[in-house]
Amino acid sequence: MGKSNIYLLLLIYLIAIAEASKLTVPRHSRIRAFVETQCQTTRYPKLCVHCLSSYVNSTTQSPQQLAHVALRVSLARANYARAYLIKVAKEMRQSKAKEYQAMKDCLDQINDGVHQLTRSVKELQRIEIEDEYGFVWHQSNVQSWTSAALTDALTCMDGFSGYSRGGKTRAIVKAKVLNVAQVTSNALALFGRYVTKHHSSHSIKPQP
């Protein structure tokens, strides 16, 4: 093959790459822009964008879908924290550490949080098949259960306030539980944004 043909093929290849980038980059930018816009109403917007961007694609671009993704992320983080707490609580019990009771109480709170978030995820899946009055019922359940999960995480952290010791393990536990609290707070805000948008496009208004 002559040099001119090689250069021609190389030029065609480079043009193809350039055209492909024109198609993919804007779409990716639109997806991220959607997530950033929705996350603006959360208490931790940077964390919100970081956690949700990788789970959102071109078919997941509605406030309801994003709220559902956010709740699933919260549930995943709560399960992750619970697994670590189970391990630590077992080790503390065997060593008869003074912090064991606080760790056990925290584990109980996170267990309840996992339960509440699981209910919220399932409830949000049902919300679209109901009439408007049914929507209000499911909306109230999701908000109540997600709020309870947030309270559980915060209560867990408060339980360690009286302990000045605990070192690295206690710091890791608090960091994991804090993350659960933050992503759950974001999920609650995103769900609230979805609810507001829904009610603004329907005749019935949310009950006080």
N, C-alpha and C positions, 0 to 999 in steps of 0.2 A: 504493500500500500504506500502511495506517494505521500510526501510530507504535506502537500496541500490537502489531501483527503483527511489525514490525521488532524490537522488544524481545524478542518471543517467540522469533523465529528466532535472535537473538543469544544468548539464554539457552540454547537447545538446542545451539548451536554450542559454547558454553563448556563445557556439560555433557559433550558428546562428546569434547572435548579432554581434560577431566579424567579421563574413563573410559579413554581411550586411554593416558594417562600411567600409570594404575594397572596397565595390562596390560604396558606396555613397560619401565617403570623397574625393577620387581622382577625381571623376567627378566634385564635387563642386570646388575643387582646380583648375581644368582645366578651369572651367568657370571664376573663379576670376582671374586666370593668364591671360586669354584672355583679360578681361576688363582692367587689370593693364597694359598690353602691349600696348593696344590701347590708353589708357589714358596718356601714357608717353609723347605724343606729344602735350598735352594740356597745357594751362597756369596754370591750377589749378588741377593737377593730383589727389591729395587726395580727393578733392571734387568730381571730376569726378568718381572715383572708388566708393565713398560712395553713390553717387546719382544713379548710373547705375547698380551696382551689383545685387540689389534686383529685377531688371526688366529683367535680362538676364538669360536664361536657356539653356539647351542643344540644343534647336532648334533655338536659336538666337545667332549665333556665326560667323557672317560675318561683315566686316566693314560697309557695307550698312545698315544692320539691326541695328547695334549699333548706327550709325549716326541717324537713324530714331527714335530710343528710346531716344537718347539725345535731339533731337528736340522736341519730345513730352514732355519730362521732362521740357524743357525750357518754352514751352507753358503753361504747368500746373503751373509752378512757376510764370509766368507773370500774369496768370489769378488770382492766389492767391493774388499777390501783388495788382492787380487792385481792387479786392473786398475790400481789406483793405483801399486803397486810396479813394474809393468811400465813404466809411463810414466816414473816417476822414475829407474829403473835405466837406461833408454835415454838420458835427459838426462845422467845422471852419466857414462855411458860416453863420450858425445860430448865432454863437457867435461873428461874425465880426472880427475874428482874422486877424492880419496883414499878417500872412503867408498864407492866403487862396489862393491868386493869384499864389504863388509858388506851392502850393499843386495842384491847378487846372491845372497849366501848366504841372506838373509832371504826373497827371492823363491822360492828353491828350497824352503825350509821351508814357505812358504805354499802352494806348488804341491802339495807332498805332503799338506798338511793338507786341501786341497780334494779330493784324491783319496781320502783316508781318510774324510772326511765323506760323500762321494758313496756310498762303499761302505756306510757305516753306514745312510744313508737307505734304500737298496735292501734291505739286510738286515732292517731293522725291518719293511719291507713284507711280507717273507716269513714273519715270525715267527708270525703268527696261523694259518697253514695247516699247521703242523707239530704232531706229538704232543709230549708233555712232554719227551722226550729230545731231540727236535729243537729245542725251545725253548731248552734249555740251550746247545746248540751255537750257535744264532743269537745268543743273549744274550752269550755270550763274545766273539763276533766284533764285535758292536756296541760293547761296552765297550772292547775292545782298540783298535779303529780310532778311536773317538772320543777315547780317552786319547792315542793317537798324534798326533791332530790338535791336541790341547791342548798336548802337548809341543813340537810344531812351532812353535806360536805363541810359546811361552815362550822357546824356543831362539832364535828370530828376534830377540826383544827383547834377549836377553843378548848377541847379536852386536854391539849398538850401545853396550855399556857402556864400551868402550875409547875411544870417540870423544867428545871434549869439544865438538866443533864439529858443525855440520850445520844449525843454526838451525831455522827454521820447518818446513822439509821433513822433517827428522828427527823433529821433535816430532809432526807430523801422521802420519807412518808409525807411530811408536810408539803413538800414540793409536788408530789403526785396528787395529793388530795386538793391542793390549791388549783392545779391544772383542771381537775374535774369540776371544781366550783366555777372556774372562769369559762370553760367551754359550755357548761350548763347554763350559765348566765347569758352567754351569747345565743345559745339555742332558744332560750326563753324570749329574748329580744327579737330574734328573727321570726319566731312563731307569732309574736305580737304584731310584727310588721305585716305578716301575711293576713292575720285576722282583720287588721285595720283596712287593708286593701280590699279584702273580701266584702266587708260590711259597707264600704263606700260604693260598691258596685251593686248592692242589693237593697231592697226596700226596707228590710228589717234592720234595726240598729242593735248593737250589743247591749245587753242588759247591765244596769249599774251594779 
